[in-house]
Amino acid sequence: MTSVVYSPPRTIRIGSRKSQLALVQTYWVQEQLKKRFPDITFEVHTMSTQGDKILDVALAKIGDKGLFTKELEVGMLNQEIDFAVHSLKDLPTHLPDGLTLAAITERENPADALVVHEKHKDKQIDTLPAGAVIGTSSLRRLAQLRHHFPHFTFKDVRGNLITRLAKLDAGEYDALILAVAGLERLGMHDRVHQVIPKEISLHAVGQGALGIECRADDHELLSLLKAIEHPQTRDRTLAERSFLRSLEGGCQVPIGVNTEISGDNLTLTGIVASVDGQKLVQDTVTGIANNAEAIGIELAHLLREQGAQEILSEIFAVIQRGS
């Protein structure tokens, strides 16, 4: 009689940044996987990234390639963790050799939110007074808001969400521009004073979705992670990431997007703006959703023809000079 040897269930190690929002997102992914695979142990391991440590310099000035992801990626390549949970908007469009984007979860509201100081509770973004101090660390938000509201004063704001809100409440700013999704995930929906219309601010590539990255050769894990992927979000964000990659832009450059799916069709709108808001090009492409990446490439080509590359080249030159 032949004896059967059973292997113990695998323990899978999940990598996360230490910020409150990152942990909320990671624990959500952990819970979704536990529901589907109760016999597998999923452990959360935390790390600090460069973006978490440098809080006194604007993101655009320190570069954004892997700013919030590199340490987690090194951990995966060194077999210290098995996969990492990222805010998809923070994940570069070019991943290190040996790693892959394994799954993209269902997207929360990807829009930007206006969060105001108490004294402006009766205002909307278009009724805030001239000179109002608006806090944002995103060149994308800055460029679009300067285009529509040149009479505002803009001031960089860094730190985690709680820190930024504390600075707002202390009166350092009249308003902040934050992601709706981040506020909602932290149970702070009441701080969303206004969801900014897409006509004013197109959102960041991947905003509102979570990207799960793992080693490309871990086929067992890849199969497990596909169980929590959301197909429509995947198609929408793959089109957005293809658009960004084709323009050779980073997470912080003034590139905004909006995607919609109707039946089999996906519509992608993209914008490229100068930081001062004076130059702005925008266009829209519709195609079959399962050709999402081709839609992104087509839109990038259209915007290049309209002057997007010149705008981005000027921005990169300023950033490299440290201005």
C-alpha positions as CSV (number, residue, x, y, z in Angstrom):
1,M,0.0,0.0,0.0
2,T,1.4,3.4,-1.0
3,S,1.3,6.1,1.5
4,V,0.2,9.6,0.5
5,V,2.2,12.6,1.6
6,Y,0.2,15.9,2.0
7,S,2.0,19.2,1.7
8,P,0.9,21.7,4.4
9,P,-1.1,24.7,3.1
10,R,1.0,27.5,1.8
11,T,1.6,30.7,3.8
12,I,1.5,33.7,1.5
13,R,3.2,36.9,2.6
14,I,1.6,40.2,1.5
15,G,3.7,43.4,1.3
16,S,2.3,46.8,2.2
17,R,3.4,50.3,3.0
18,K,2.9,51.3,6.6
19,S,0.6,54.2,6.0
20,Q,-3.0,53.9,7.4
21,L,-4.5,54.0,3.9
22,A,-2.1,51.4,2.5
23,L,-2.9,49.1,5.4
24,V,-6.7,49.5,5.1
25,Q,-6.3,48.6,1.4
26,T,-4.0,45.6,2.1
27,Y,-6.2,44.2,4.8
28,W,-9.2,44.5,2.4
29,V,-7.3,42.4,-0.1
30,Q,-6.3,39.9,2.6
31,E,-9.9,39.5,3.6
32,Q,-11.1,39.0,0.0
33,L,-8.5,36.2,-0.4
34,K,-9.3,34.6,2.9
35,K,-13.0,34.4,1.9
36,R,-12.1,32.6,-1.3
37,F,-9.2,30.5,0.0
38,P,-9.9,29.7,3.7
39,D,-7.2,27.0,3.9
40,I,-4.4,29.4,2.9
41,T,-2.7,31.7,5.4
42,F,-2.2,35.2,4.3
43,E,0.2,37.3,6.4
44,V,0.8,41.1,6.1
45,H,4.3,42.4,6.2
46,T,4.9,46.2,6.2
47,M,7.7,48.3,4.8
48,S,8.5,52.0,4.5
49,T,9.2,53.3,1.0
50,Q,11.2,56.3,-0.1
51,G,7.9,58.3,-0.7
52,D,6.9,57.7,3.0
53,K,10.3,59.0,4.3
54,I,10.7,62.2,2.2
55,L,7.9,64.5,3.3
56,D,9.5,67.9,2.9
57,V,10.0,68.0,-0.8
58,A,7.5,68.1,-3.6
59,L,7.0,64.7,-5.3
60,A,7.7,66.1,-8.8
61,K,11.2,67.3,-7.6
62,I,12.3,63.9,-6.1
63,G,11.2,61.8,-9.1
64,D,8.4,59.3,-9.0
65,K,9.7,56.1,-10.5
66,G,9.0,53.6,-7.8
67,L,8.7,56.2,-5.2
68,F,6.1,54.3,-3.3
69,T,6.8,50.8,-4.7
70,K,10.6,50.1,-5.0
71,E,11.2,48.7,-1.5
72,L,8.2,46.4,-1.9
73,E,9.4,45.2,-5.3
74,V,12.9,44.5,-3.9
75,G,11.2,42.4,-1.2
76,M,9.4,40.4,-3.8
77,L,12.5,39.8,-5.9
78,N,14.4,38.8,-2.7
79,Q,11.6,36.3,-1.8
80,E,10.9,38.2,1.4
81,I,7.2,38.8,0.4
82,D,5.1,37.1,-2.2
83,F,3.0,39.9,-3.5
84,A,2.4,43.6,-2.8
85,V,-0.8,45.7,-2.8
86,H,-0.4,49.2,-4.3
87,S,-2.7,52.1,-5.0
88,L,-2.6,51.6,-8.8
89,K,-1.9,55.3,-9.4
90,D,1.4,54.9,-7.6
91,L,2.6,51.9,-9.6
92,P,4.9,52.8,-12.5
93,T,3.8,51.6,-16.0
94,H,7.2,49.9,-16.5
95,L,7.7,47.1,-13.9
96,P,11.1,45.5,-12.9
97,D,12.1,42.3,-14.8
98,G,10.6,39.3,-13.0
99,L,7.5,41.1,-11.7
100,T,4.1,41.5,-13.2
101,L,0.7,43.2,-12.5
102,A,-1.2,40.1,-11.4
103,A,-4.7,41.6,-10.7
104,I,-6.6,44.9,-10.5
105,T,-9.4,45.1,-8.0
106,E,-12.8,46.8,-8.5
107,R,-12.4,50.6,-8.6
108,E,-13.8,53.0,-6.1
109,N,-14.9,56.5,-7.2
110,P,-11.7,57.7,-9.1
111,A,-12.6,61.4,-9.0
112,D,-10.9,64.2,-7.1
113,A,-12.5,65.7,-4.0
114,L,-12.6,69.3,-2.7
115,V,-12.1,69.3,1.1
116,V,-12.6,72.7,2.7
117,H,-11.7,74.5,5.9
118,E,-14.8,75.0,8.1
119,K,-15.0,78.7,7.2
120,H,-15.7,77.8,3.5
121,K,-18.4,75.2,4.2
122,D,-20.9,77.2,2.1
123,K,-18.6,77.3,-0.9
124,Q,-17.9,75.1,-3.9
125,I,-14.7,75.1,-5.9
126,D,-16.0,77.8,-8.3
127,T,-17.1,80.1,-5.5
128,L,-14.0,80.0,-3.3
129,P,-12.6,83.6,-3.0
130,A,-9.7,84.9,-5.1
131,G,-6.4,84.1,-3.4
132,A,-7.8,81.0,-1.6
133,V,-4.9,78.8,-0.7
134,I,-5.4,75.3,-2.2
135,G,-3.2,72.4,-1.1
136,T,-2.1,69.7,-3.5
137,S,1.1,67.7,-4.2
138,S,-0.1,66.6,-7.6
139,L,1.1,68.4,-10.8
140,R,-1.9,67.0,-12.6
141,R,-4.4,68.6,-10.2
142,L,-2.3,71.8,-10.1
143,A,-2.2,72.2,-13.8
144,Q,-5.9,71.6,-14.4
145,L,-7.0,73.9,-11.5
146,R,-4.7,76.7,-12.6
147,H,-6.3,76.4,-16.0
148,H,-9.8,76.9,-14.6
149,F,-9.0,79.0,-11.5
150,P,-5.9,81.2,-12.1
151,H,-7.0,83.4,-9.2
152,F,-6.2,80.7,-6.6
153,T,-3.0,80.4,-4.6
154,F,-1.5,76.9,-4.7
155,K,0.7,75.4,-2.0
156,D,2.3,72.0,-1.9
157,V,1.1,69.7,0.9
158,R,2.8,66.4,1.9
159,G,2.3,63.8,4.6
160,N,-0.3,61.1,5.1
161,L,-4.0,61.9,4.8
162,I,-4.5,62.5,8.5
163,T,-1.5,64.9,8.6
164,R,-2.8,66.8,5.6
165,L,-6.3,67.2,7.0
166,A,-4.8,68.4,10.3
167,K,-2.9,71.1,8.4
168,L,-6.2,72.1,6.6
169,D,-8.1,72.3,9.9
170,A,-5.4,74.3,11.5
171,G,-5.9,77.0,8.9
172,E,-2.7,76.5,6.8
173,Y,-4.9,76.0,3.7
174,D,-8.4,77.1,2.6
175,A,-9.0,73.8,0.8
176,L,-7.3,70.6,-0.2
177,I,-7.7,68.5,-3.3
178,L,-7.6,64.8,-2.4
179,A,-8.8,61.5,-3.9
180,V,-12.4,60.6,-3.1
181,A,-11.4,56.9,-2.9
182,G,-8.8,57.4,-0.2
183,L,-11.2,59.4,2.0
184,E,-13.9,56.8,1.5
185,R,-11.6,53.9,2.3
186,L,-10.7,55.5,5.6
187,G,-14.3,56.1,6.5
188,M,-14.0,59.9,5.9
189,H,-16.7,60.3,3.3
190,D,-18.0,63.3,5.4
191,R,-14.9,65.2,4.5
192,V,-15.7,65.1,0.8
193,H,-17.2,68.5,0.4
194,Q,-17.5,68.3,-3.3
195,V,-16.7,65.7,-6.0
196,I,-14.9,67.8,-8.6
197,P,-16.5,67.4,-12.0
198,K,-14.4,65.7,-14.7
199,E,-14.9,68.9,-16.8
200,I,-12.6,70.6,-14.3
201,S,-10.2,67.8,-13.2
202,L,-9.7,64.5,-15.0
203,H,-8.4,62.0,-12.5
204,A,-5.0,60.2,-12.3
205,V,-4.2,57.1,-14.2
206,G,-5.4,54.1,-12.1
207,Q,-6.9,56.3,-9.3
208,G,-9.4,54.5,-7.1
209,A,-8.1,51.0,-8.1
210,L,-5.7,48.7,-6.3
211,G,-2.9,46.9,-8.3
212,I,-1.5,43.6,-7.0
213,E,2.0,42.9,-8.1
214,C,3.9,39.6,-7.8
215,R,6.7,37.5,-9.2
216,A,5.9,36.6,-12.8
217,D,7.0,33.0,-12.3
218,D,4.7,32.3,-9.3
219,H,2.0,30.7,-11.4
220,E,0.1,29.3,-8.4
221,L,-0.2,32.7,-6.8
222,L,-1.1,34.4,-10.2
223,S,-4.0,32.0,-10.4
224,L,-5.2,32.8,-6.9
225,L,-5.0,36.5,-7.4
226,K,-7.1,36.5,-10.5
227,A,-10.0,35.5,-8.3
228,I,-10.3,39.0,-7.0
229,E,-9.7,40.9,-10.3
230,H,-12.5,43.1,-11.7
231,P,-12.6,42.8,-15.5
232,Q,-14.1,46.2,-16.2
233,T,-11.7,48.0,-13.9
234,R,-8.8,46.0,-15.5
235,D,-9.8,47.1,-19.0
236,R,-10.3,50.8,-18.0
237,T,-7.0,51.0,-16.1
238,L,-5.0,49.1,-18.7
239,A,-6.2,51.7,-21.3
240,E,-5.1,54.5,-18.9
241,R,-1.7,52.9,-18.1
242,S,-1.1,52.3,-21.8
243,F,-1.9,56.0,-22.5
244,L,0.5,57.1,-19.8
245,R,3.3,54.7,-20.9
246,S,3.0,55.8,-24.5
247,L,3.5,59.4,-23.5
248,E,6.5,58.4,-21.3
249,G,4.9,60.2,-18.4
250,G,5.2,59.5,-14.7
251,C,2.7,59.3,-11.9
252,Q,3.1,63.0,-11.0
253,V,3.1,64.7,-14.4
254,P,0.0,66.7,-15.6
255,I,-1.7,63.9,-17.3
256,G,-5.4,63.2,-16.5
257,V,-7.8,60.6,-17.8
258,N,-11.4,59.4,-17.7
259,T,-12.7,56.1,-18.8
260,E,-16.2,54.7,-19.4
261,I,-17.4,51.3,-20.5
262,S,-20.7,50.9,-22.4
263,G,-21.4,47.3,-23.5
264,D,-18.3,46.2,-25.4
265,N,-17.0,49.7,-25.9
266,L,-14.5,51.6,-23.9
267,T,-14.1,55.4,-24.1
268,L,-10.9,57.0,-22.9
269,T,-10.5,60.7,-22.6
270,G,-7.0,62.1,-21.8
271,I,-5.5,65.5,-21.1
272,V,-2.0,66.9,-21.0
273,A,-1.5,70.3,-19.5
274,S,1.4,72.7,-18.7
275,V,2.0,73.2,-15.0
276,D,0.9,76.9,-15.3
277,G,-2.3,75.8,-16.9
278,Q,-1.8,77.9,-20.0
279,K,-1.4,75.0,-22.4
280,L,-3.8,72.2,-22.5
281,V,-4.6,69.5,-25.0
282,Q,-7.4,67.0,-24.7
283,D,-9.0,64.3,-26.9
284,T,-11.1,61.1,-26.7
285,V,-10.9,57.7,-28.3
286,T,-13.5,54.9,-28.3
287,G,-12.8,51.3,-29.1
288,I,-13.5,47.7,-28.1
289,A,-12.8,47.2,-24.4
290,N,-10.7,44.0,-24.9
291,N,-8.3,46.1,-27.0
292,A,-7.8,48.5,-24.1
293,E,-4.0,49.0,-24.5
294,A,-4.4,49.8,-28.2
295,I,-6.9,52.5,-27.2
296,G,-4.4,54.1,-24.9
297,I,-1.7,54.1,-27.6
298,E,-4.1,55.7,-30.1
299,L,-5.0,58.5,-27.8
300,A,-1.4,59.2,-26.9
301,H,-0.6,59.5,-30.6
302,L,-3.5,62.0,-31.1
303,L,-2.4,64.2,-28.2
304,R,1.2,64.1,-29.4
305,E,0.0,65.5,-32.7
306,Q,-1.7,68.3,-30.8
307,G,1.4,69.3,-28.9
308,A,1.5,67.1,-25.8
309,Q,5.1,66.0,-26.2
310,E,6.3,69.6,-26.3
311,I,4.4,70.3,-23.1
312,L,5.8,67.3,-21.3
313,S,9.4,68.0,-22.5
314,E,9.2,71.5,-21.0
315,I,8.0,70.0,-17.7
316,F,10.7,67.4,-17.5
317,A,13.4,70.0,-18.3
318,V,12.2,72.2,-15.4
319,I,12.0,69.2,-13.0
320,Q,15.6,68.1,-14.0
321,R,16.8,71.6,-13.2
322,G,15.2,71.3,-9.8
323,S,13.2,74.5,-10.3
